[in-house]
Amino acid sequence: MEIILATFSALFSVVNPFGAMPVFLTLTQDDTPAQRNQQALKACLYMVGILAVFFLTGQYILNFFGIRIHDLRIAGGLMIMRAGFDLMTPGANKKKISPEVVEEGQQKDDISFTPLAMPMLSGPGAIAISIGLFTTSLSVLDMLFILVGIILLAGVSYFILRSSSQLTRVMGKSGLAALSRIMGFIVLSIGVNFIVSALTALFFTAG
């Protein structure tokens, strides 16, 4: 249970389904509630697949390119910190996505994979954390628990996206802005933790 909760907490703030709500509502404004729910479900299933694949194969990809896990943690930490700063700035209550991507999404019948699952839910930060969760000391049972944590995250994200209309009305712009700053602070802390843990491991290795 500790592994499941640790996986969920490590990924939730970076995935930040609350930040995806405004764009999700914009891209599905002409859909029926049933179609909107279907888009949210498919996006969350795609997210599970993306994060699970990078968790299971990320270490092999790093080895292929000669990248150490500590290098990934530092690069990922910097990227996550930047995302945290963006969330803490005024007007950052939704995920950053270019107008061109929004326009393209409005012309598509199915937005579940792009841009919803990738890059909005399972973006570079979430992928970096997924790869960083893998260590050679993990048992098969530990790996299964981590995958369960990813599935739990997808379930919560689906509920949030499915209820996005109601949540937006209840929370309002001020509530979303406050939530964005809280998420940004947590994301910033995760990025700092990534960098500090990587530098500590590098210093111990060098020593």
SEGU-116601 format. One record per atom (N, C-alpha, C): residue number from 1; residue in three letters; chain; x, y, z. Coordinates in Angstrom, 3 decimals, always signed. Example, Ala and Ser with C-alpha at 12.3 -4.5 7.8 and 13.67 -1.06 7.14 Angstrom:
1	ALA	A	+13.190	-5.690	+7.800
1	ALA	A	+12.300	-4.500	+7.800
1	ALA	A	+13.200	-3.300	+7.800
2	SER	A	+12.850	-2.250	+7.080
2	SER	A	+13.670	-1.060	+7.140
2	SER	A	+12.900	+0.030	+7.870
//
This chain:
1	MET	A	+0.833	-1.215	+0.000
1	MET	A	+0.000	+0.000	+0.000
1	MET	A	+0.863	+1.259	+0.000
2	GLU	A	+1.990	+1.223	+0.703
2	GLU	A	+2.875	+2.387	+0.739
2	GLU	A	+3.420	+2.694	-0.656
3	ILE	A	+3.766	+1.651	-1.412
3	ILE	A	+4.300	+1.849	-2.763
3	ILE	A	+3.221	+2.439	-3.667
4	ILE	A	+1.995	+1.948	-3.538
4	ILE	A	+0.890	+2.451	-4.350
4	ILE	A	+0.648	+3.928	-4.067
5	LEU	A	+0.589	+4.288	-2.788
5	LEU	A	+0.343	+5.681	-2.420
5	LEU	A	+1.512	+6.580	-2.805
6	ALA	A	+2.741	+6.062	-2.676
6	ALA	A	+3.911	+6.859	-3.054
6	ALA	A	+3.916	+7.130	-4.555
7	THR	A	+3.557	+6.115	-5.338
7	THR	A	+3.480	+6.292	-6.787
7	THR	A	+2.403	+7.303	-7.148
8	PHE	A	+1.241	+7.164	-6.516
8	PHE	A	+0.131	+8.077	-6.781
8	PHE	A	+0.503	+9.513	-6.436
9	SER	A	+1.072	+9.717	-5.244
9	SER	A	+1.398	+11.074	-4.806
9	SER	A	+2.515	+11.692	-5.647
10	ALA	A	+3.463	+10.869	-6.089
10	ALA	A	+4.568	+11.392	-6.899
10	ALA	A	+4.084	+11.869	-8.259
11	LEU	A	+3.075	+11.203	-8.809
11	LEU	A	+2.624	+11.523	-10.157
11	LEU	A	+1.443	+12.491	-10.208
12	PHE	A	+0.614	+12.498	-9.167
12	PHE	A	-0.649	+13.238	-9.249
12	PHE	A	-0.430	+14.725	-9.498
13	SER	A	+0.468	+15.337	-8.751
13	SER	A	+0.665	+16.788	-8.881
13	SER	A	+1.236	+17.158	-10.240
14	VAL	A	+2.042	+16.262	-10.813
14	VAL	A	+2.634	+16.550	-12.119
14	VAL	A	+1.615	+16.305	-13.232
15	VAL	A	+0.865	+15.217	-13.121
15	VAL	A	-0.202	+14.967	-14.095
15	VAL	A	-1.248	+16.071	-14.019
16	ASN	A	-1.615	+16.455	-12.784
16	ASN	A	-2.498	+17.591	-12.513
16	ASN	A	-3.751	+17.593	-13.398
17	PRO	A	-4.657	+16.638	-13.194
17	PRO	A	-5.884	+16.617	-14.007
17	PRO	A	-6.746	+17.856	-13.813
18	PHE	A	-6.629	+18.530	-12.651
18	PHE	A	-7.376	+19.775	-12.457
18	PHE	A	-6.954	+20.820	-13.481
19	GLY	A	-5.661	+20.875	-13.778
19	GLY	A	-5.170	+21.839	-14.754
19	GLY	A	-5.613	+21.531	-16.169
20	ALA	A	-5.981	+20.266	-16.406
20	ALA	A	-6.421	+19.880	-17.750
20	ALA	A	-7.889	+20.164	-17.978
21	MET	A	-8.637	+20.465	-16.919
21	MET	A	-10.086	+20.633	-17.048
21	MET	A	-10.491	+21.731	-18.029
22	PRO	A	-9.937	+22.957	-17.945
22	PRO	A	-10.401	+24.013	-18.857
22	PRO	A	-10.205	+23.663	-20.332
23	VAL	A	-9.039	+23.097	-20.661
23	VAL	A	-8.779	+22.734	-22.052
23	VAL	A	-9.679	+21.575	-22.470
24	PHE	A	-9.880	+20.622	-21.566
24	PHE	A	-10.758	+19.487	-21.855
24	PHE	A	-12.175	+19.973	-22.153
25	LEU	A	-12.665	+20.904	-21.363
25	LEU	A	-14.011	+21.439	-21.589
25	LEU	A	-14.086	+22.207	-22.910
26	THR	A	-13.020	+22.924	-23.235
26	THR	A	-12.998	+23.675	-24.487
26	THR	A	-13.050	+22.747	-25.688
27	LEU	A	-12.262	+21.680	-25.641
27	LEU	A	-12.176	+20.770	-26.777
27	LEU	A	-13.397	+19.870	-26.916
28	THR	A	-14.175	+19.736	-25.846
28	THR	A	-15.350	+18.854	-25.886
28	THR	A	-16.655	+19.630	-25.715
29	GLN	A	-16.624	+20.926	-25.970
29	GLN	A	-17.807	+21.753	-25.722
29	GLN	A	-18.990	+21.380	-26.608
30	ASP	A	-18.725	+20.806	-27.773
30	ASP	A	-19.812	+20.420	-28.682
30	ASP	A	-20.209	+18.956	-28.529
31	ASP	A	-19.575	+18.242	-27.620
31	ASP	A	-19.868	+16.823	-27.417
31	ASP	A	-21.005	+16.643	-26.416
32	THR	A	-21.667	+15.511	-26.514
32	THR	A	-22.666	+15.148	-25.517
32	THR	A	-21.952	+14.678	-24.252
33	PRO	A	-22.634	+14.654	-23.108
33	PRO	A	-21.990	+14.143	-21.890
33	PRO	A	-21.418	+12.740	-22.052
34	ALA	A	-22.128	+11.882	-22.780
34	ALA	A	-21.637	+10.513	-22.995
34	ALA	A	-20.346	+10.524	-23.809
35	GLN	A	-20.292	+11.353	-24.853
35	GLN	A	-19.078	+11.453	-25.676
35	GLN	A	-17.926	+12.037	-24.868
36	ARG	A	-18.216	+13.028	-24.035
36	ARG	A	-17.187	+13.640	-23.200
36	ARG	A	-16.613	+12.628	-22.218
37	ASN	A	-17.489	+11.836	-21.611
37	ASN	A	-17.028	+10.807	-20.673
37	ASN	A	-16.176	+9.761	-21.384
38	GLN	A	-16.570	+9.426	-22.612
38	GLN	A	-15.797	+8.446	-23.384
38	GLN	A	-14.403	+8.980	-23.703
39	GLN	A	-14.314	+10.253	-24.065
39	GLN	A	-13.016	+10.875	-24.339
39	GLN	A	-12.133	+10.856	-23.095
40	ALA	A	-12.737	+11.181	-21.941
40	ALA	A	-11.975	+11.181	-20.691
40	ALA	A	-11.481	+9.781	-20.343
41	LEU	A	-12.344	+8.775	-20.525
41	LEU	A	-11.957	+7.400	-20.209
41	LEU	A	-10.827	+6.926	-21.104
42	LYS	A	-10.950	+7.158	-22.398
42	LYS	A	-9.909	+6.727	-23.332
42	LYS	A	-8.585	+7.441	-23.049
43	ALA	A	-8.661	+8.735	-22.717
43	ALA	A	-7.443	+9.494	-22.417
43	ALA	A	-6.734	+8.917	-21.201
44	CYS	A	-7.497	+8.556	-20.175
44	CYS	A	-6.891	+8.009	-18.961
44	CYS	A	-6.317	+6.614	-19.204
45	LEU	A	-6.961	+5.837	-20.062
45	LEU	A	-6.416	+4.525	-20.420
45	LEU	A	-5.117	+4.685	-21.204
46	TYR	A	-5.108	+5.642	-22.126
46	TYR	A	-3.871	+5.927	-22.863
46	TYR	A	-2.770	+6.369	-21.901
47	MET	A	-3.135	+7.187	-20.907
47	MET	A	-2.159	+7.655	-19.937
47	MET	A	-1.533	+6.481	-19.183
48	VAL	A	-2.367	+5.523	-18.779
48	VAL	A	-1.842	+4.327	-18.106
48	VAL	A	-0.839	+3.618	-19.008
49	GLY	A	-1.203	+3.445	-20.278
49	GLY	A	-0.300	+2.770	-21.205
49	GLY	A	+1.017	+3.495	-21.382
50	ILE	A	+0.953	+4.822	-21.544
50	ILE	A	+2.169	+5.612	-21.768
50	ILE	A	+3.090	+5.550	-20.553
51	LEU	A	+2.542	+5.816	-19.369
51	LEU	A	+3.367	+5.839	-18.159
51	LEU	A	+3.895	+4.444	-17.823
52	ALA	A	+3.074	+3.413	-18.046
52	ALA	A	+3.509	+2.047	-17.759
52	ALA	A	+4.642	+1.627	-18.695
53	VAL	A	+4.518	+1.981	-19.968
53	VAL	A	+5.573	+1.619	-20.938
53	VAL	A	+6.885	+2.293	-20.574
54	PHE	A	+6.833	+3.574	-20.239
54	PHE	A	+8.077	+4.275	-19.892
54	PHE	A	+8.634	+3.787	-18.560
55	PHE	A	+7.763	+3.396	-17.630
55	PHE	A	+8.240	+2.838	-16.367
55	PHE	A	+8.980	+1.517	-16.597
56	LEU	A	+8.435	+0.671	-17.451
56	LEU	A	+8.999	-0.668	-17.658
56	LEU	A	+10.193	-0.667	-18.615
57	THR	A	+10.216	+0.263	-19.558
57	THR	A	+11.273	+0.248	-20.578
57	THR	A	+12.208	+1.448	-20.488
58	GLY	A	+11.891	+2.407	-19.618
58	GLY	A	+12.691	+3.630	-19.565
58	GLY	A	+14.152	+3.398	-19.287
59	GLN	A	+14.448	+2.449	-18.381
59	GLN	A	+15.841	+2.182	-18.032
59	GLN	A	+16.617	+1.651	-19.236
60	TYR	A	+15.968	+0.844	-20.057
60	TYR	A	+16.616	+0.313	-21.257
60	TYR	A	+16.845	+1.414	-22.289
61	ILE	A	+15.899	+2.336	-22.371
61	ILE	A	+16.071	+3.469	-23.282
61	ILE	A	+17.252	+4.331	-22.841
62	LEU	A	+17.352	+4.571	-21.531
62	LEU	A	+18.476	+5.356	-21.012
62	LEU	A	+19.800	+4.650	-21.292
63	ASN	A	+19.842	+3.334	-21.082
63	ASN	A	+21.067	+2.571	-21.338
63	ASN	A	+21.461	+2.630	-22.810
64	PHE	A	+20.461	+2.594	-23.682
64	PHE	A	+20.732	+2.631	-25.123
64	PHE	A	+21.419	+3.936	-25.507
65	PHE	A	+20.979	+5.038	-24.904
65	PHE	A	+21.562	+6.342	-25.226
65	PHE	A	+22.723	+6.706	-24.302
66	GLY	A	+23.068	+5.809	-23.383
66	GLY	A	+24.177	+6.077	-22.477
66	GLY	A	+23.883	+7.143	-21.444
67	ILE	A	+22.618	+7.272	-21.054
67	ILE	A	+22.209	+8.278	-20.069
67	ILE	A	+22.033	+7.605	-18.716
68	ARG	A	+22.640	+8.169	-17.695
68	ARG	A	+22.470	+7.621	-16.348
68	ARG	A	+21.165	+8.101	-15.743
69	ILE	A	+20.638	+7.323	-14.812
69	ILE	A	+19.380	+7.678	-14.171
69	ILE	A	+19.503	+9.006	-13.416
70	HIS	A	+20.728	+9.283	-12.894
70	HIS	A	+20.940	+10.550	-12.184
70	HIS	A	+20.852	+11.737	-13.145
71	ASP	A	+21.350	+11.536	-14.378
71	ASP	A	+21.238	+12.593	-15.384
71	ASP	A	+19.766	+12.885	-15.687
72	LEU	A	+18.992	+11.821	-15.813
72	LEU	A	+17.560	+11.991	-16.074
72	LEU	A	+16.873	+12.712	-14.921
73	ARG	A	+17.245	+12.361	-13.699
73	ARG	A	+16.618	+12.988	-12.537
73	ARG	A	+16.919	+14.486	-12.496
74	ILE	A	+18.146	+14.871	-12.815
74	ILE	A	+18.494	+16.293	-12.802
74	ILE	A	+17.743	+17.034	-13.902
75	ALA	A	+17.764	+16.476	-15.130
75	ALA	A	+17.055	+17.115	-16.241
75	ALA	A	+15.550	+17.151	-15.974
76	GLY	A	+15.018	+16.031	-15.499
76	GLY	A	+13.595	+15.988	-15.179
76	GLY	A	+13.239	+16.924	-14.048
77	GLY	A	+14.112	+17.032	-13.054
77	GLY	A	+13.873	+17.939	-11.938
77	GLY	A	+13.801	+19.387	-12.384
78	LEU	A	+14.705	+19.785	-13.272
78	LEU	A	+14.678	+21.154	-13.791
78	LEU	A	+13.383	+21.424	-14.558
79	MET	A	+12.976	+20.442	-15.355
79	MET	A	+11.750	+20.590	-16.138
79	MET	A	+10.522	+20.646	-15.232
80	ILE	A	+10.504	+19.807	-14.210
80	ILE	A	+9.380	+19.787	-13.269
80	ILE	A	+9.337	+21.089	-12.467
81	MET	A	+10.519	+21.594	-12.072
81	MET	A	+10.560	+22.871	-11.351
81	MET	A	+9.994	+24.000	-12.203
82	ARG	A	+10.328	+23.997	-13.474
82	ARG	A	+9.799	+25.040	-14.363
82	ARG	A	+8.278	+24.942	-14.453
83	ALA	A	+7.768	+23.717	-14.538
83	ALA	A	+6.314	+23.527	-14.573
83	ALA	A	+5.685	+24.023	-13.278
84	GLY	A	+6.365	+23.799	-12.148
84	GLY	A	+5.868	+24.277	-10.872
84	GLY	A	+5.816	+25.788	-10.810
85	PHE	A	+6.867	+26.440	-11.307
85	PHE	A	+6.870	+27.907	-11.346
85	PHE	A	+5.739	+28.424	-12.225
86	ASP	A	+5.500	+27.758	-13.365
86	ASP	A	+4.425	+28.188	-14.263
86	ASP	A	+3.065	+28.099	-13.573
87	LEU	A	+2.866	+27.023	-12.802
87	LEU	A	+1.586	+26.847	-12.120
87	LEU	A	+1.379	+27.886	-11.021
88	MET	A	+2.460	+28.391	-10.455
88	MET	A	+2.352	+29.348	-9.357
88	MET	A	+2.200	+30.789	-9.830
89	THR	A	+2.335	+31.014	-11.141
89	THR	A	+2.188	+32.368	-11.667
89	THR	A	+0.712	+32.662	-11.925
90	PRO	A	+0.302	+33.912	-11.865
90	PRO	A	-1.107	+34.273	-12.096
90	PRO	A	-1.569	+33.827	-13.481
91	GLY	A	-2.799	+33.355	-13.537
91	GLY	A	-3.370	+32.928	-14.807
91	GLY	A	-2.932	+31.555	-15.242
92	ALA	A	-2.298	+30.791	-14.334
92	ALA	A	-1.795	+29.460	-14.701
92	ALA	A	-2.708	+28.368	-14.181
93	ASN	A	-4.005	+28.632	-14.125
93	ASN	A	-4.921	+27.628	-13.614
93	ASN	A	-5.280	+26.568	-14.644
94	LYS	A	-4.666	+26.634	-15.806
94	LYS	A	-4.834	+25.552	-16.773
94	LYS	A	-3.482	+25.227	-17.383
95	LYS	A	-3.406	+24.029	-17.924
95	LYS	A	-2.129	+23.588	-18.447
95	LYS	A	-1.760	+24.397	-19.682
96	LYS	A	-0.448	+24.634	-19.824
96	LYS	A	+0.026	+25.387	-20.960
96	LYS	A	-0.089	+24.531	-22.225
97	ILE	A	-0.817	+25.029	-23.203
97	ILE	A	-0.952	+24.328	-24.468
97	ILE	A	-1.101	+25.381	-25.550
98	SER	A	-0.410	+25.198	-26.653
98	SER	A	-0.375	+26.235	-27.670
98	SER	A	-1.728	+26.381	-28.355
99	PRO	A	-2.039	+27.591	-28.825
99	PRO	A	-3.309	+27.796	-29.540
99	PRO	A	-3.443	+26.898	-30.759
100	GLU	A	-2.314	+26.591	-31.415
100	GLU	A	-2.361	+25.725	-32.588
100	GLU	A	-2.840	+24.331	-32.220
101	VAL	A	-2.381	+23.829	-31.056
101	VAL	A	-2.795	+22.500	-30.609
101	VAL	A	-4.277	+22.499	-30.251
102	VAL	A	-4.730	+23.585	-29.598
102	VAL	A	-6.157	+23.690	-29.262
102	VAL	A	-7.002	+23.716	-30.528
103	GLU	A	-6.572	+24.503	-31.523
103	GLU	A	-7.320	+24.602	-32.778
103	GLU	A	-7.366	+23.253	-33.487
104	GLU	A	-6.225	+22.550	-33.489
104	GLU	A	-6.190	+21.228	-34.117
104	GLU	A	-7.113	+20.260	-33.384
105	GLY	A	-7.102	+20.341	-32.041
105	GLY	A	-7.947	+19.452	-31.254
105	GLY	A	-9.423	+19.693	-31.504
106	GLN	A	-9.805	+20.957	-31.739
106	GLN	A	-11.203	+21.283	-31.997
106	GLN	A	-11.679	+20.720	-33.327
107	GLN	A	-10.744	+20.455	-34.231
107	GLN	A	-11.096	+19.908	-35.541
107	GLN	A	-11.091	+18.385	-35.546
108	LYS	A	-10.632	+17.769	-34.464
108	LYS	A	-10.562	+16.312	-34.394
108	LYS	A	-11.794	+15.750	-33.701
109	ASP	A	-12.216	+14.569	-34.152
109	ASP	A	-13.324	+13.883	-33.492
109	ASP	A	-12.867	+13.183	-32.222
110	ASP	A	-11.594	+12.773	-32.196
110	ASP	A	-11.060	+12.039	-31.043
110	ASP	A	-9.821	+12.765	-30.524
111	ILE	A	-9.950	+13.343	-29.329
111	ILE	A	-8.824	+14.080	-28.736
111	ILE	A	-8.208	+13.304	-27.585
112	SER	A	-8.618	+12.039	-27.418
112	SER	A	-8.227	+11.286	-26.227
112	SER	A	-6.722	+11.030	-26.165
113	PHE	A	-6.096	+10.714	-27.318
113	PHE	A	-4.655	+10.445	-27.278
113	PHE	A	-3.857	+11.740	-27.331
114	THR	A	-4.095	+12.528	-28.385
114	THR	A	-3.485	+13.856	-28.476
114	THR	A	-4.601	+14.871	-28.680
115	PRO	A	-4.605	+15.955	-27.966
115	PRO	A	-3.587	+16.370	-26.995
115	PRO	A	-3.893	+15.986	-25.546
116	LEU	A	-4.959	+15.201	-25.301
116	LEU	A	-5.391	+15.003	-23.919
116	LEU	A	-4.452	+14.080	-23.142
117	ALA	A	-4.256	+12.850	-23.657
117	ALA	A	-3.372	+11.917	-22.939
117	ALA	A	-1.920	+12.362	-23.027
118	MET	A	-1.522	+12.799	-24.195
118	MET	A	-0.161	+13.296	-24.417
118	MET	A	-0.247	+14.538	-25.294
119	PRO	A	+0.235	+15.683	-24.797
119	PRO	A	+1.119	+15.834	-23.644
119	PRO	A	+0.449	+16.338	-22.363
120	MET	A	-0.893	+16.497	-22.341
120	MET	A	-1.511	+17.161	-21.196
120	MET	A	-1.424	+16.343	-19.920
121	LEU	A	-1.859	+15.078	-19.962
121	LEU	A	-1.839	+14.258	-18.747
121	LEU	A	-0.486	+13.574	-18.548
122	SER	A	+0.000	+12.922	-19.565
122	SER	A	+1.290	+12.228	-19.447
122	SER	A	+2.338	+12.982	-20.257
123	GLY	A	+2.725	+14.120	-19.731
123	GLY	A	+3.725	+14.953	-20.382
123	GLY	A	+5.138	+14.564	-19.985
124	PRO	A	+6.122	+15.370	-20.377
124	PRO	A	+7.526	+15.050	-20.081
124	PRO	A	+7.804	+14.879	-18.588
125	GLY	A	+7.189	+15.705	-17.742
125	GLY	A	+7.425	+15.588	-16.302
125	GLY	A	+6.938	+14.268	-15.751
126	ALA	A	+5.719	+13.865	-16.127
126	ALA	A	+5.168	+12.593	-15.658
126	ALA	A	+5.983	+11.416	-16.191
127	ILE	A	+6.440	+11.520	-17.436
127	ILE	A	+7.257	+10.447	-18.015
127	ILE	A	+8.592	+10.345	-17.287
128	ALA	A	+9.194	+11.495	-16.960
128	ALA	A	+10.472	+11.484	-16.235
128	ALA	A	+10.314	+10.829	-14.867
129	ILE	A	+9.212	+11.132	-14.178
129	ILE	A	+8.974	+10.511	-12.870
129	ILE	A	+8.754	+9.014	-13.029
130	SER	A	+8.011	+8.605	-14.063
130	SER	A	+7.750	+7.188	-14.296
130	SER	A	+9.050	+6.425	-14.516
131	ILE	A	+9.935	+6.976	-15.305
131	ILE	A	+11.230	+6.321	-15.525
131	ILE	A	+12.027	+6.292	-14.236
132	GLY	A	+11.984	+7.389	-13.481
132	GLY	A	+12.735	+7.468	-12.235
132	GLY	A	+12.235	+6.523	-11.157
133	LEU	A	+10.983	+6.056	-11.265
133	LEU	A	+10.448	+5.112	-10.286
133	LEU	A	+11.088	+3.732	-10.395
134	PHE	A	+11.662	+3.437	-11.552
134	PHE	A	+12.233	+2.102	-11.758
134	PHE	A	+13.646	+2.016	-11.195
135	THR	A	+13.894	+1.017	-10.405
135	THR	A	+15.232	+0.701	-9.925
135	THR	A	+15.448	-0.806	-10.032
136	THR	A	+16.690	-1.209	-10.102
136	THR	A	+16.997	-2.636	-10.250
136	THR	A	+16.668	-3.432	-8.993
137	SER	A	+16.493	-2.735	-7.876
137	SER	A	+16.193	-3.426	-6.621
137	SER	A	+14.711	-3.763	-6.472
138	LEU	A	+13.885	-3.305	-7.405
138	LEU	A	+12.457	-3.574	-7.322
138	LEU	A	+12.164	-5.056	-7.584
139	SER	A	+11.281	-5.613	-6.776
139	SER	A	+10.809	-6.965	-7.029
139	SER	A	+9.642	-6.911	-8.005
140	VAL	A	+9.244	-8.066	-8.505
140	VAL	A	+8.100	-8.116	-9.416
140	VAL	A	+6.847	-7.594	-8.729
141	LEU	A	+6.694	-7.932	-7.443
141	LEU	A	+5.539	-7.456	-6.693
141	LEU	A	+5.557	-5.943	-6.537
142	ASP	A	+6.749	-5.381	-6.282
142	ASP	A	+6.881	-3.923	-6.183
142	ASP	A	+6.470	-3.252	-7.488
143	MET	A	+6.904	-3.828	-8.602
143	MET	A	+6.574	-3.266	-9.911
143	MET	A	+5.061	-3.321	-10.154
144	LEU	A	+4.439	-4.393	-9.730
144	LEU	A	+2.986	-4.505	-9.868
144	LEU	A	+2.281	-3.441	-9.031
145	PHE	A	+2.794	-3.193	-7.830
145	PHE	A	+2.204	-2.165	-6.973
145	PHE	A	+2.329	-0.782	-7.605
146	ILE	A	+3.465	-0.516	-8.240
146	ILE	A	+3.656	+0.774	-8.916
146	ILE	A	+2.668	+0.916	-10.072
147	LEU	A	+2.466	-0.159	-10.811
147	LEU	A	+1.488	-0.130	-11.901
147	LEU	A	+0.081	+0.081	-11.366
148	VAL	A	-0.223	-0.511	-10.205
148	VAL	A	-1.528	-0.288	-9.571
148	VAL	A	-1.673	+1.190	-9.183
149	GLY	A	-0.590	+1.795	-8.697
149	GLY	A	-0.617	+3.218	-8.370
149	GLY	A	-0.911	+4.075	-9.589
150	ILE	A	-0.344	+3.698	-10.749
150	ILE	A	-0.610	+4.431	-11.990
150	ILE	A	-2.080	+4.270	-12.395
151	ILE	A	-2.603	+3.046	-12.236
151	ILE	A	-4.011	+2.801	-12.563
151	ILE	A	-4.929	+3.593	-11.629
152	LEU	A	-4.564	+3.650	-10.341
152	LEU	A	-5.338	+4.447	-9.385
152	LEU	A	-5.342	+5.919	-9.783
153	LEU	A	-4.195	+6.421	-10.203
153	LEU	A	-4.090	+7.801	-10.678
153	LEU	A	-5.014	+8.036	-11.862
154	ALA	A	-5.043	+7.073	-12.783
154	ALA	A	-5.917	+7.204	-13.956
154	ALA	A	-7.383	+7.233	-13.545
155	GLY	A	-7.742	+6.408	-12.556
155	GLY	A	-9.124	+6.395	-12.089
155	GLY	A	-9.537	+7.727	-11.493
156	VAL	A	-8.666	+8.318	-10.673
156	VAL	A	-8.967	+9.622	-10.075
156	VAL	A	-9.010	+10.703	-11.156
157	SER	A	-8.096	+10.631	-12.106
157	SER	A	-8.072	+11.617	-13.199
157	SER	A	-9.348	+11.529	-14.026
158	TYR	A	-9.810	+10.300	-14.268
158	TYR	A	-11.060	+10.125	-15.015
158	TYR	A	-12.232	+10.756	-14.268
159	PHE	A	-12.297	+10.531	-12.972
159	PHE	A	-13.384	+11.112	-12.179
159	PHE	A	-13.346	+12.636	-12.244
160	ILE	A	-12.137	+13.214	-12.158
160	ILE	A	-12.003	+14.679	-12.189
160	ILE	A	-12.425	+15.225	-13.548
161	LEU	A	-11.962	+14.592	-14.636
161	LEU	A	-12.325	+15.063	-15.969
161	LEU	A	-13.822	+14.884	-16.222
162	ARG	A	-14.351	+13.754	-15.784
162	ARG	A	-15.782	+13.501	-15.968
162	ARG	A	-16.622	+14.543	-15.221
163	SER	A	-16.130	+14.995	-14.085
163	SER	A	-16.866	+15.963	-13.266
163	SER	A	-16.378	+17.390	-13.489
164	SER	A	-15.653	+17.619	-14.579
164	SER	A	-15.003	+18.915	-14.782
164	SER	A	-16.007	+20.072	-14.845
165	SER	A	-17.154	+19.848	-15.473
165	SER	A	-18.149	+20.932	-15.557
165	SER	A	-18.631	+21.339	-14.171
166	GLN	A	-18.977	+20.345	-13.354
166	GLN	A	-19.460	+20.629	-12.009
166	GLN	A	-18.368	+21.234	-11.133
167	LEU	A	-17.143	+20.684	-11.237
167	LEU	A	-16.041	+21.196	-10.422
167	LEU	A	-15.708	+22.635	-10.787
168	THR	A	-15.759	+22.945	-12.080
168	THR	A	-15.458	+24.306	-12.517
168	THR	A	-16.492	+25.292	-11.976
169	ARG	A	-17.765	+24.876	-11.987
169	ARG	A	-18.811	+25.758	-11.453
169	ARG	A	-18.664	+25.952	-9.943
170	VAL	A	-18.359	+24.860	-9.237
170	VAL	A	-18.263	+24.929	-7.776
170	VAL	A	-17.038	+25.728	-7.338
171	MET	A	-15.887	+25.446	-7.957
171	MET	A	-14.638	+26.070	-7.531
171	MET	A	-14.490	+27.495	-8.045
172	GLY	A	-14.976	+27.738	-9.259
172	GLY	A	-14.829	+29.071	-9.836
172	GLY	A	-13.383	+29.370	-10.217
173	LYS	A	-13.175	+30.528	-10.814
173	LYS	A	-11.834	+30.901	-11.246
173	LYS	A	-10.884	+31.086	-10.063
174	SER	A	-11.380	+31.682	-8.982
174	SER	A	-10.509	+31.907	-7.822
174	SER	A	-10.100	+30.587	-7.183
175	GLY	A	-11.031	+29.641	-7.117
175	GLY	A	-10.705	+28.342	-6.542
175	GLY	A	-9.700	+27.583	-7.386
176	LEU	A	-9.867	+27.629	-8.709
176	LEU	A	-8.927	+26.970	-9.609
176	LEU	A	-7.543	+27.614	-9.521
177	ALA	A	-7.516	+28.948	-9.382
177	ALA	A	-6.232	+29.645	-9.270
177	ALA	A	-5.514	+29.256	-7.979
178	ALA	A	-6.272	+29.182	-6.878
178	ALA	A	-5.667	+28.783	-5.604
178	ALA	A	-5.160	+27.344	-5.676
179	LEU	A	-5.954	+26.465	-6.276
179	LEU	A	-5.542	+25.063	-6.422
179	LEU	A	-4.306	+24.949	-7.294
180	SER	A	-4.244	+25.782	-8.331
180	SER	A	-3.082	+25.776	-9.221
180	SER	A	-1.809	+26.139	-8.465
181	ARG	A	-1.894	+27.134	-7.572
181	ARG	A	-0.714	+27.541	-6.805
181	ARG	A	-0.284	+26.442	-5.829
182	ILE	A	-1.264	+25.774	-5.234
182	ILE	A	-0.929	+24.664	-4.328
182	ILE	A	-0.238	+23.551	-5.106
183	MET	A	-0.809	+23.194	-6.257
183	MET	A	-0.207	+22.162	-7.104
183	MET	A	+1.185	+22.584	-7.557
184	GLY	A	+1.328	+23.866	-7.900
184	GLY	A	+2.623	+24.356	-8.346
184	GLY	A	+3.682	+24.231	-7.274
185	PHE	A	+3.311	+24.529	-6.030
185	PHE	A	+4.271	+24.408	-4.930
185	PHE	A	+4.692	+22.948	-4.733
186	ILE	A	+3.726	+22.030	-4.822
186	ILE	A	+4.045	+20.605	-4.671
186	ILE	A	+4.933	+20.134	-5.819
187	VAL	A	+4.575	+20.546	-7.044
187	VAL	A	+5.378	+20.165	-8.214
187	VAL	A	+6.792	+20.712	-8.090
188	LEU	A	+6.923	+21.969	-7.641
188	LEU	A	+8.241	+22.568	-7.440
188	LEU	A	+9.049	+21.764	-6.429
189	SER	A	+8.412	+21.324	-5.350
189	SER	A	+9.096	+20.525	-4.336
189	SER	A	+9.554	+19.182	-4.896
190	ILE	A	+8.723	+18.579	-5.755
190	ILE	A	+9.104	+17.309	-6.380
190	ILE	A	+10.325	+17.504	-7.262
191	GLY	A	+10.348	+18.604	-8.017
191	GLY	A	+11.503	+18.884	-8.863
191	GLY	A	+12.778	+19.072	-8.056
192	VAL	A	+12.680	+19.802	-6.939
192	VAL	A	+13.844	+19.993	-6.062
192	VAL	A	+14.312	+18.655	-5.506
193	ASN	A	+13.365	+17.808	-5.103
193	ASN	A	+13.711	+16.495	-4.573
193	ASN	A	+14.434	+15.656	-5.615
194	PHE	A	+13.973	+15.716	-6.850
194	PHE	A	+14.624	+14.983	-7.943
194	PHE	A	+16.084	+15.399	-8.065
195	ILE	A	+16.321	+16.718	-8.076
195	ILE	A	+17.677	+17.220	-8.284
195	ILE	A	+18.571	+16.908	-7.090
196	VAL	A	+18.076	+17.143	-5.879
196	VAL	A	+18.873	+16.903	-4.675
196	VAL	A	+19.234	+15.424	-4.543
197	SER	A	+18.269	+14.540	-4.770
197	SER	A	+18.545	+13.108	-4.652
197	SER	A	+19.552	+12.656	-5.696
198	ALA	A	+19.463	+13.216	-6.912
198	ALA	A	+20.416	+12.845	-7.961
198	ALA	A	+21.818	+13.349	-7.637
199	LEU	A	+21.928	+14.607	-7.176
199	LEU	A	+23.239	+15.157	-6.831
199	LEU	A	+23.850	+14.416	-5.651
200	THR	A	+23.022	+14.071	-4.665
200	THR	A	+23.516	+13.310	-3.514
200	THR	A	+24.065	+11.961	-3.950
201	ALA	A	+23.318	+11.275	-4.818
201	ALA	A	+23.779	+9.969	-5.307
201	ALA	A	+25.058	+10.096	-6.113
202	LEU	A	+25.172	+11.161	-6.909
202	LEU	A	+26.377	+11.363	-7.717
202	LEU	A	+27.591	+11.627	-6.818
203	PHE	A	+27.410	+12.438	-5.763
203	PHE	A	+28.517	+12.737	-4.861
203	PHE	A	+28.975	+11.487	-4.120
204	PHE	A	+28.024	+10.663	-3.693
204	PHE	A	+28.375	+9.425	-3.007
204	PHE	A	+29.087	+8.467	-3.949
205	THR	A	+28.645	+8.439	-5.220
205	THR	A	+29.290	+7.567	-6.205
205	THR	A	+30.713	+8.033	-6.473
206	ALA	A	+30.850	+9.380	-6.588
206	ALA	A	+32.182	+9.934	-6.858
206	ALA	A	+33.110	+9.709	-5.682
207	GLY	A	+32.519	+9.742	-4.462
207	GLY	A	+33.337	+9.552	-3.268
207	GLY	A	+33.761	+8.120	-3.097
//
